[in-house]
Amino acid sequence: MSDLYPTIGLEIHAELLTKSKVFCTCSAEFGGEPNSRCCPVCSGMPGTLPVLNHTAVEYIIRAGYVTNYFYPDLPKAYQISQMPRPVCLNGYVDINVGGTEKRIRVNRIHLEEDAGKLVHDEATRSSLADYNRCGIPLIEMVTEPDFHSAEEVIAYVEKIKLLYKYAGICDCKMEQGSLRCDVNISLAPKDAKELGTRAELKNLNSTKAIARAIEYEIYRQTEIIESGQKVLQETRRFSDTTGETTALRSKEDAHDYRYFPDPDIPPIIFTEEELAAIKDALPEMPQQRKERYISQYGMNETDADNIINDKDICDFFEDAIKAYDKPKTVANFILGEFMRRINLGEMSMDSLKFTPKDLARLIELGDTDKINKNNYKTIFVEMINTGRTPDAVCDELDLWVKDDTSAVEAVIDKLIADNPKPVEQYRAGEQKVFGFFMGQANKALKGQATPNTIKAILEQKLKG
Ligand SMILES: [Zn+2]
């Protein structure tokens, strides 16, 4: 085995959730007919004047606050030119890998504009350009090379996705490209004073691709070094199909880019008051929500983590308890049946047919004995598939509790007549047989009586 040790740094590009682009009023929404969302400014026509989107700058400051940046020398830290002079410097993010906390240093976050997309058409041997994405505000976050495994990188990416989503600055849809990662990786003996030569892996668009690309690159560089050759400094592309990385171009150093300030964009200066206002307006972050769930709602730490770890589910929970103020009961349903159906692929948060209010209503109906909780699953599956309200489902499938005692009595009389042996056992003191009768009665009554009613009548009849 080799004693080569991987060192990994990360760049995360996140498209900001502003309504318009960074220097013009074109829509920054995802998709659209090619070139339907561009104008002379974002397509770079001569003579146009960029006007900086103030929200984009506020969002990058939010990104700074949620990744623990300090602002020691305020005003002069806020110059932005087309040369990315970073808005935020020297932050950190704590990650947890296999129960161990680790601090990842963040070098900087800066604002830039996204580029358009090229579509290459083999048939006509031409390339078509779509400028819709041109000029969408993009923040780039660069970490220090603090990672030493794919697991650490993935834990970090997941944490950033969570923080950016809660901060409301990016939807973090990797499959749509609104969050993309570049990974640079080098190998060196563990006690080496200098890092090895790094390769940069461009535009990884899923956590799975990140893990596979890192694993492959560790393998590739190990082979090169152990055969006595040198790793080249280059940019590489990862293929989902082959699971391998291939060279894209040899890497330029930063000075090759020849940055210079854009005279059309003056330095942006925020006062301390403005910064404080942005900080105060930050939405509630996952850690705060978690603490609130534990202290106010009495949730345990694991449950609280499981709810906050998906912002869409967490927001759904928040809306549901607005409609039915029983946080613990609603949380239990979401942590159980709700997440189970998501994990089974039977529903997804992107295309839910029912509302938080509908779910709240279902739980309330069970709590108030209007329906039997044994019917939760049946009703919930209907809500998932058809989007009908729980009330509509109960009407249609005749699931309302009627508590018609004569119907309950008839069912129990028949059960007792059909099962002389268990009756005998119960009367001889075998309490556990009671559960058998409860189950059978529930099944026969299809949830139209509450367990309390069934229990009372059953107890009385079994006594004989
Ligand atoms: Zn435009």
Boltz pocket constraint, residues with backbone or C-beta under 6 A from the ligand:
constraints:
  - pocket:
      binder: B
      contacts: [[A, 21], [A, 24], [A, 25], [A, 26], [A, 37], [A, 38], [A, 39], [A, 40], [A, 41], [A, 42], [A, 43], [A, 134], [A, 135]]
      max_distance: 6.0
